[in-house]
Amino acid sequence: MRTADWVILILTLTGIIAYGVYKSRTSKDMEGYFLSNRNMPWYIVLLSIMGTQASAITFLSAPGQAFTDGMRFVQYYFGIPIAMVVLCITFVPLFSKLKVITAYEYLEQRFDIKTRVFTSSLFLLSRGLSTGISIYAPSIILSSLMGWDIFYTNIVMGGMLIVYTVSGGAKAVAYTQQLQLIIIFIGMFIAGYLIVSNLPENVGFSEALAVSGAAGKMNVITTGFTENGFDWKDRYNLISGIIGGFFLALSYFGTDQSQVGRYLTAKSEQESKIGLLMNGLVKVPMQFLILLLGALLFTFYQFNPSPVFFNKAAEDKAMLTPYKDSLDQIRYRFNDQQATQQAHSKLFVLQPTAAIKDSVAKGAAKLTSIKNEYKAVIKKAVPGSDTNDTNYIFLRFVVDFLPSGLVGLLIAIIFLAAWGSIAAALNSLASCTMVDFHQRFTKKEKLADSVAQDLKEYRLSKWYTFYWGVFCIITAQFATGMGSLIEAVNVLGSLFYGVILGIFLVAFYMKKIGGTAVFRAAVIGELLVILLFLLDKFNIIGLGFLWLNVAGALIVVLLSACFSFFKR
C-alpha cells in the first residue's frame, strides 16, 4: 500500500474509534451499557441489525463466493423476510412486555433454570466461536498485505476493537454501525463502478453480466432438483433457502442475543418491529448486490490478467521451495488458457451465439481445473497452508487495480464491517454472562446504595466484555484453513441455532410442556444435530447445512411432545 492508502486507513479507523467512545455516554448501569437505555429510533435499530449481520466476512468472502460458485448463495437469504414477519408477531411483543435484557431470561420464567442455562450456554459457545472467525477475517488483510504473522495480526485486530466496545457498550455499537454502513455502501459502490469502468470499451454492465452468465455465474435461482430427484446435499437452492433459511433466520434474529440485543434497544415495541421488517426488505437486495460484485469481478478477469492463485502470501512461500518449477509450469499453462479464454469472451460480446457461449463455459472450467492443480502443488510445498483462496479474491483486486487512496478506503471498509458485527457480538456475550450467570448465581449481598450497585455491575459488565474479547482473539488463532469464511460461520451457527429455536417454539406454542421435557429434548437434539453434521462431513449421508436448522428445531419440538406425553 502507498502512503495515501495508509493515511486514509488510519484516519478512518481512528475516527470510528473516537466516534464510538464519544457516543458511549449512557447511564452507568447494565441497561444503559447493554441496551442503551432502550431509546433508539427504528432506523438506528435497522442499521444496527444490518451492521451486526454484515461482518467483514460478508464483504471479504461473499464476492469470492460468487466468483467461484456463482450467485446462488443469495438464495440462502430468501427465508429472512418471512422470518421477520413471524418475529414481529410473536417474539418482539413478548420480549418487549417482559423488559428482559437477554432472551434467555424468559426461558426460566417459562420452564426452569436448567433450560435457561443450557440455552444461554449454547449461544455463548456458538457466538464466541463465530466471533473468533470474524476477527480472523480482517486479520487476513494485514497478514496478506504486510506479510505479518497471522497470530499477531489477530491480536492487533481484536485489541483495537475491544477499545471502544468495552468503553462504549450498546450505544457505541449502534452509532458506530450507522457510520460504518454508510462508508461501506459508498465504498462497495465505488468498487463496482471501477470494475465495470476498467472493462474493454465495448463491454458495459449488461455485456459483463452476459459473459458472467455464460460461465454459469448468474445462477441466481436454482431448484436443487436433478435427474435423480432433489439433491439434499446441495447447499444453496430455492427450497433450502426458503425453508432452511427461514428456520435459521428465525433462530438468529429471534433467539441469538447478538440480534435480540439490537432491537431491544428500541424506544418502543413499534420501533423494534419497523426495524426488523425493514431489515427483511433490505437484506436480500443488499446481499444480491454484494454477490454481484463477485460476478462482475469474474468478468473483469476474463479480459484482464488474473492470478492463478489469489493468496499471494501463501504463493510466495511456495515459490521458495523445490516445487517452484512445478508451479511455474502450471502457471504457463494457465496463462495460455487465459489468453484463449479472453479471445472467446471478446468474441462472445460481439457474437453471443450458443456455440461461443459453450466455449466460454468450457474455458472457465479448464481454468478452474488448472487452478486446482496449482493449489494441490502449493499444499505439498507448504503443508498446512490455506489453499482455498475464496477470501482473497476481492482483496487481491483491490490491492492490484484500485488507485492510491481507494485501496486504503476499501480495506478500511472491511475493517469497519468486522468491527460492527464483532462489537455487537462481544456486547451480547457479556450481557448473557452477566445476566444469565453472574447475577443469577452469585450470592453476594447487594450494596445498600442502588447507584453504587448499578455502578458496580456496570464496571463488571465491562470486564466481561474484555474477557470475551480475549477469548475470541484466542479462537481466531485456530481459524486458518476453514475455507470460505462466510460458509464456515453459517455452518457453525447451524449446529446450534435449530435446537435453540426449537426450545423457544415449545415455549411459545406448546404451553403444557414443562422444563424437564424440553431440556432433555434439547440435549438429545443437539447431539443428534452434531451427529447429522458428522455423517454429512464424512459423506455417509448427504445433507446441506441449512437443513440442520430445520432438523434441530423439529427434533426438539417432537421429542418434547413425546417426553411430556409419556410422563403423564
ABEGO torsion letter per residue (X at the ends): XBAAAAAAAAAAAAAAAAAAAAAABBBBBAAAAAAGGGABBAAAAAAAAAAAABBAAAAAAAAAAAAAAEAAAAAAAAAAAAAAAAAAAAAAAAAAAAGBABAAAAAAAABBAAAAAAAAAAAAAAAAAAAAAAAAAAAAAAAAAAGBBAAAAAAAAAAAAAAAAAAAEAAAAAAAAAAAAAAAAAAAAAAAAAAAAABBAABBAAAAAAAAAAAGAABABBAGBBAAEBBAABABBAAAAAAAAAAAAAAAAAABAAAAAAAAABABAAAAAAAAAAAAAAAAAAAAAAAAAAAAAAAAAAABBBBABABAAAAAAAAABAAAAAAAAAAAAAAAAAAAAAAAAAAAAABBBAAAAAAAAAAAAAAAAAAAAAAAAAAAABBGBBABAAAAAAAAAAAAABBBGAAAAAAAAAAAAAAAAAAAAAAAAAAAAAAAAAAAABABBBBABAAAAAAAAAAAAAAAAAAAAAAAAAAAAAABGAEBAAAAAAAAAAAAAAAAAAAAAAAAABAABBAAAAAAAAAAAAAAAAAAAAAAAAGABBBBAAAAAAAAAAAAAAAAAAAAAAAX
